[in-house]
Amino acid sequence: MTSSARTEPVSPAAPPSRVPDLIEGDSHALEVAARLAHSFAAGASKRDSERQLPWKELDEFTASGLWGITVPKEFGGPGVSTATLAKVIATIGVADGSLSQIPQNHYYALEVLRVGASWEQKRFFYDRVLAGERFGNALAEIGRRDFIRRTRLYSEDGDWYVEGQKFYCTGAIYAHWIPTLAIAEEQGRQVSYLVFVPRNAPGVTIIDDWDGFGQRVTGSGSVQFERVPVEKRWIVPFQASFDRPTTIGPHAQIMHAAIDLGIGQGAYEEMLRFIRERARPWIDAKVERAADDPLALHHIGEVKVRLRAAEALLVRAAAAVDAAQEDMNADSVARASIAVAEAKILATKAGLLAANKLFELSGTSSTLSEDNLDRYWRNVRTHTLHDPVRWKYQAIGNYYLNGKLPPRHGAI
């Protein structure tokens, strides 16, 4: 597939055209997500094949109120459960894997605020979200292998600035604020902060240069910061939230698992449709319909069981995350991290299996470019590379065998 990534700067997102609807609770969130997913599915293939950035869909997504569902009740939001958040993400992912990933870092930033921000910071940013403003991200950096961040937060004459370059900035193109991981020098040591940088601040340049073969319209390109002025109230402690047990890591990871599960469920549904309507049975099956092929039925059942198991582990892990949010301590956060790691492993495996079986059971005609069914495999393969599940097996084994708590970072 030829890349159509652009390499010019991207204009800022327009201010919200209206105040989003207020989601009333968990069941309402799921109802709205199901409705949106039906709408988003119609143009998903064309957006992917032509790399059309989903501005209209994102505005509809935001206006629905779903981008504010994790805002706590005491700040005017619905404060839905983690299970509901995961189900909303997976539901959108069935329709469009890119659209399910774009708000992931938005919800991540909301959790960072909940865990580590002051009351005033929470009030300010939660109000912005409930008014329809979106967060993107500028966390990762590229070109080095040491995982050391080099984007700087520094002060001159009492004013604060951000300087540096970021990549894999999912959602930044569409954002009104870009939560940016930056390093400050404090008493001879480096301390990390999450700086909420306005998208339209002078010195901010977003470049749409993401050309991965999957998740093609997530806007996961580059962000450059050239002496960008920021206000002190936009600077939120970040490292401090990993120096102690918090739910930031498992909260981030359960959303990744939900994205993988949703894409896998979408591939499964497409496989069923294709087999019913277009696939031919293998000659040795001696049946008239591919839907009666006994070996195909076996594999269809296998995929369904894997997806159902991943979904069950996701719900179980969500309950552990909720429990840890209520009482954050070393044991509760470790239990949440391990439960989420288990769900993430199974969601990865089930999603990839579903995308592979879509082609194996549908036959050669399923590879025709006009159907663009390979987007399911490209999307789930790309997204599951976010972090290696082989290290999750190691953390799980070490936890159960040796009582070793998992590391504290955003990938476990």
C-alpha positions in Angstrom: 0.0 0.0 0.0 1.4 3.4 -1.0 1.8 5.8 1.9 -0.2 9.0 1.6 1.1 10.6 4.8 1.5 14.3 4.6 4.6 16.1 5.8 3.4 19.7 6.1 2.3 21.3 9.3 -1.4 20.8 10.3 -3.7 23.6 11.3 -5.2 23.7 14.8 -8.5 22.0 15.5 -11.4 24.4 15.4 -12.9 25.4 18.8 -15.9 23.2 19.8 -19.0 24.2 17.9 -21.2 23.4 20.9 -21.1 22.0 24.4 -21.2 18.2 24.3 -24.1 16.2 25.6 -23.7 15.0 29.1 -23.6 11.3 29.5 -25.9 10.3 32.3 -24.2 7.1 33.4 -22.7 3.8 32.4 -25.6 2.4 30.5 -26.1 5.7 28.6 -22.4 5.7 27.6 -22.8 2.2 26.1 -25.9 3.2 24.2 -24.3 6.2 22.7 -21.2 4.3 21.8 -23.2 1.7 20.0 -25.1 4.4 18.0 -21.8 6.1 17.0 -20.2 2.8 16.1 -22.9 2.1 13.6 -22.4 5.6 12.1 -18.6 5.3 12.0 -18.6 1.9 10.4 -20.1 3.2 7.1 -17.0 5.2 6.1 -14.3 3.3 7.9 -12.9 1.5 4.9 -12.7 4.6 2.7 -11.1 6.7 5.4 -8.4 4.1 5.8 -7.8 3.4 2.1 -7.7 7.1 1.2 -6.2 8.2 4.5 -8.9 10.7 5.1 -8.5 12.2 8.6 -11.8 11.8 10.5 -12.5 15.4 11.5 -16.2 15.2 11.1 -16.4 11.9 12.9 -14.3 13.2 15.8 -16.5 16.3 16.2 -19.5 14.0 16.4 -17.6 11.7 18.8 -16.8 14.7 21.0 -20.2 16.2 20.9 -21.7 12.9 22.0 -20.2 13.5 25.5 -18.1 10.3 25.4 -14.8 12.2 25.7 -15.9 13.3 29.1 -17.1 10.0 30.6 -14.1 9.6 33.0 -14.4 13.1 34.4 -15.2 12.5 38.1 -18.7 13.2 39.4 -17.5 15.8 41.8 -16.3 17.8 38.8 -19.5 17.5 36.9 -18.8 14.4 34.8 -20.4 11.0 34.9 -17.3 9.2 36.3 -18.1 5.9 34.6 -16.5 2.6 35.6 -13.4 1.4 34.0 -15.3 -1.5 32.5 -17.7 1.0 30.8 -14.7 2.9 29.4 -13.1 -0.3 28.0 -16.4 -1.4 26.5 -16.9 2.1 24.9 -13.4 1.9 23.3 -13.9 -1.7 22.1 -17.4 -0.8 20.6 -15.9 2.0 18.6 -13.0 -0.2 17.7 -15.3 -2.8 16.1 -16.3 0.0 13.6 -12.9 1.8 13.2 -9.7 0.9 15.0 -8.2 4.3 14.4 -11.2 6.1 15.9 -11.0 3.9 19.0 -7.3 4.8 19.5 -7.5 8.5 19.0 -9.1 9.3 22.4 -6.9 6.9 24.3 -4.3 9.5 25.3 -7.1 11.9 26.1 -8.4 9.5 28.7 -4.9 8.9 29.8 -4.3 12.6 30.5 -7.6 12.7 32.5 -6.2 9.9 34.7 -2.9 11.7 35.2 -4.9 14.7 36.3 -7.1 12.7 38.6 -4.0 11.1 40.3 -1.5 13.9 40.4 -3.0 17.3 39.7 -4.1 20.0 42.2 -7.8 20.7 42.7 -7.4 23.9 40.8 -5.8 22.1 37.8 -8.5 19.4 37.8 -11.2 22.1 37.9 -9.7 24.0 35.0 -9.0 21.0 32.7 -12.1 19.0 33.5 -14.1 22.1 32.7 -12.3 22.3 29.3 -13.1 18.7 28.5 -16.8 19.0 29.4 -16.9 22.1 27.1 -15.7 19.9 24.2 -12.0 20.4 24.1 -9.8 17.4 23.3 -6.4 16.3 24.6 -3.8 14.7 22.3 -0.3 13.6 23.5 3.4 14.2 23.0 5.0 11.5 25.1 7.3 9.4 23.0 10.5 10.4 21.2 12.2 8.7 18.3 15.8 8.3 17.1 17.4 7.0 20.3 17.2 3.7 22.1 17.8 4.7 25.7 14.2 5.7 26.6 15.5 9.0 28.0 13.2 11.9 27.2 15.0 15.1 26.0 12.2 17.5 25.6 12.8 20.2 28.2 10.7 22.3 30.5 12.7 25.3 31.7 12.2 28.7 33.3 13.6 32.1 32.3 12.9 35.2 34.3 9.9 33.6 35.9 8.4 32.4 32.6 8.1 28.7 31.6 8.9 27.2 28.2 8.9 23.8 26.4 11.5 22.8 23.9 11.9 19.5 22.0 10.6 17.1 19.5 8.1 14.2 19.8 6.8 11.3 17.7 4.0 8.8 17.9 1.8 11.7 19.0 -1.6 10.0 18.5 -4.4 12.5 18.5 -2.2 15.6 18.6 -3.4 16.6 15.1 -7.0 16.8 16.4 -6.3 18.2 19.8 -7.0 21.5 21.5 -4.4 20.7 24.2 -1.2 18.5 23.9 -0.2 16.9 27.2 3.6 16.8 26.7 6.1 14.8 28.7 9.0 17.2 29.5 12.0 17.0 31.8 13.0 19.8 34.2 16.3 20.2 36.0 15.7 20.5 39.8 18.5 20.5 42.3 20.9 18.6 40.1 18.4 15.9 39.0 15.9 15.5 36.2 12.2 15.5 37.1 9.4 14.7 34.6 6.2 16.7 34.2 3.1 16.5 32.0 2.7 19.9 30.5 -0.6 20.7 28.9 0.4 22.8 25.9 -2.3 24.7 24.0 -2.4 23.5 20.4 -2.3 27.0 19.1 0.6 28.2 21.3 3.4 30.0 19.4 6.2 27.6 18.6 4.0 24.5 18.3 4.2 22.7 15.0 2.4 19.4 14.3 3.5 17.5 11.3 1.3 14.7 9.8 4.1 12.3 9.0 2.7 9.1 10.4 3.0 6.5 7.5 2.6 3.2 9.3 0.7 0.6 7.4 -2.0 0.4 10.1 -4.0 2.8 12.3 -3.5 5.2 9.4 -5.8 8.0 10.4 -4.8 8.2 14.1 -2.7 11.3 13.5 0.3 9.7 15.2 2.9 12.0 13.7 5.4 14.5 15.0 5.2 17.5 17.2 7.9 20.2 17.5 8.2 22.7 20.4 10.3 25.7 19.8 10.5 27.8 22.9 6.8 27.4 23.6 5.5 29.5 26.4 3.4 27.7 29.0 1.7 28.8 32.2 2.7 27.2 35.5 -0.9 26.0 36.1 -0.6 23.8 33.0 2.3 21.9 34.5 1.3 18.7 36.3 3.6 16.4 38.2 4.3 13.2 36.4 7.2 11.4 37.8 5.7 11.7 41.3 2.8 9.6 40.1 5.2 6.7 39.4 7.4 7.1 42.5 4.3 5.8 44.4 1.7 3.2 43.4 -0.9 4.7 41.2 -3.4 3.4 38.6 -2.0 5.4 35.7 -0.2 2.4 34.2 -3.0 -0.2 34.4 -5.5 2.4 33.3 -3.5 3.1 30.2 -3.0 -0.5 29.4 -6.6 -1.6 29.8 -7.5 0.9 27.1 -4.9 -0.6 24.8 -6.4 -4.0 25.4 -9.8 -2.7 24.6 -8.6 -1.3 21.3 -7.1 -4.6 20.3 -10.3 -6.5 21.4 -12.5 -4.2 19.4 -10.5 -4.5 16.2 -10.5 -8.3 16.6 -14.3 -8.3 17.2 -14.7 -6.2 14.0 -12.6 -8.7 12.0 -14.7 -11.5 13.4 -17.9 -9.9 12.4 -16.5 -9.2 8.9 -15.5 -12.8 8.6 -18.9 -14.1 9.5 -20.5 -11.8 6.9 -18.0 -12.7 4.2 -18.4 -16.5 4.8 -22.2 -16.2 4.7 -22.4 -14.1 1.6 -19.4 -14.7 -0.6 -17.0 -17.5 0.4 -17.0 -20.9 -1.3 -16.7 -24.1 0.6 -13.6 -26.3 0.0 -14.2 -29.1 -2.4 -13.5 -31.8 0.2 -16.1 -30.4 2.6 -18.8 -31.7 0.2 -21.2 -29.0 1.3 -22.9 -26.3 -0.8 -22.3 -23.4 1.6 -19.1 -22.3 3.2 -21.1 -21.7 6.3 -21.6 -25.5 6.6 -17.9 -26.4 6.2 -17.2 -28.4 9.4 -13.5 -27.3 9.6 -14.5 -23.7 9.1 -17.1 -24.0 11.9 -14.4 -25.3 14.2 -12.1 -22.4 13.6 -15.0 -19.9 13.8 -15.8 -21.3 17.2 -12.2 -21.1 18.3 -12.0 -17.4 17.4 -15.2 -16.7 19.2 -14.0 -18.4 22.4 -10.7 -16.5 22.3 -12.5 -13.2 21.9 -15.1 -14.0 24.6 -12.3 -15.0 27.0 -10.4 -11.7 26.3 -13.6 -9.8 26.9 -14.2 -11.6 30.2 -10.6 -10.9 31.3 -11.0 -7.2 30.3 -14.1 -6.9 32.6 -12.3 -8.7 35.4 -9.3 -6.4 35.0 -11.5 -3.3 34.9 -12.9 -4.2 38.3 -9.4 -4.5 39.7 -8.5 -1.1 38.3 -11.6 0.4 39.9 -10.7 -1.1 43.2 -7.2 0.3 43.0 -8.5 3.7 42.2 -10.6 3.6 45.3 -7.6 2.5 47.5 -4.3 3.1 45.8 -1.5 1.1 47.5 1.2 -1.2 46.4 -0.9 -4.4 46.6 -4.0 -3.1 44.9 -2.1 -1.4 42.1 -0.1 -4.6 41.5 -3.2 -6.7 41.4 -4.7 -4.3 38.8 -1.5 -4.2 36.7 -1.3 -8.0 36.6 -5.0 -8.4 35.8 -4.7 -5.9 33.0 -1.5 -7.6 31.7 -3.4 -10.9 31.5 -6.3 -9.2 29.6 -3.8 -7.4 27.3 -2.1 -10.7 26.4 -5.3 -12.4 25.5 -6.7 -9.4 23.6 -3.5 -9.2 21.6 -3.6 -12.9 20.7 -7.4 -13.0 20.1 -7.3 -9.9 17.9 -4.5 -11.2 15.7 -6.1 -14.6 15.5 -9.4 -13.1 14.3 -7.7 -10.9 11.7 -5.7 -13.9 10.4 -8.7 -16.2 10.3 -10.7 -13.6 8.4 -8.6 -14.4 5.4 -7.9 -18.0 6.0 -11.6 -19.0 6.2 -12.9 -16.5 3.6 -10.5 -17.4 0.8 -8.6 -15.6 -1.9 -11.5 -13.3 -2.8 -11.3 -11.7 0.6 -7.9 -10.2 -0.4 -9.4 -8.0 -3.2 -8.3 -4.4 -2.7 -11.8 -3.0 -3.2 -12.9 -4.6 0.1 -9.9 -3.4 2.0 -10.4 -6.2 4.6 -6.6 -6.1 5.3 -7.2 -3.0 7.3 -8.2 -5.2 10.2 -5.0 -7.1 10.2 -2.9 -4.0 9.6 -4.7 -2.1 12.4 -4.4 -4.8 15.0 -0.9 -5.8 14.1 0.2 -2.2 14.3 -1.5 -1.4 17.5 -0.4 -4.6 19.3 3.2 -3.5 18.8 2.6 -0.6 21.3 4.4 -2.7 24.0 5.7 -6.3 23.9 3.4 -8.9 25.5 6.4 -11.2 26.0 7.4 -8.9 28.9 3.9 -9.1 30.4 4.2 -12.9 30.6 7.5 -12.3 32.5 5.8 -9.9 34.9 2.9 -12.2 35.5 5.1 -15.2 36.2 7.4 -13.3 38.5 4.3 -12.0 40.5 2.7 -15.4 41.0 5.9 -17.4 41.6 8.1 -14.9 43.5 5.7 -12.3 44.8 7.5 -9.7 42.8 5.4 -6.6 42.1 5.4 -5.4 38.5 7.4 -2.3 37.5 5.7 1.1 37.8 5.5 2.6 34.3 2.8 3.2 31.7 3.4 -0.1 29.9 2.3 -2.6 32.6 
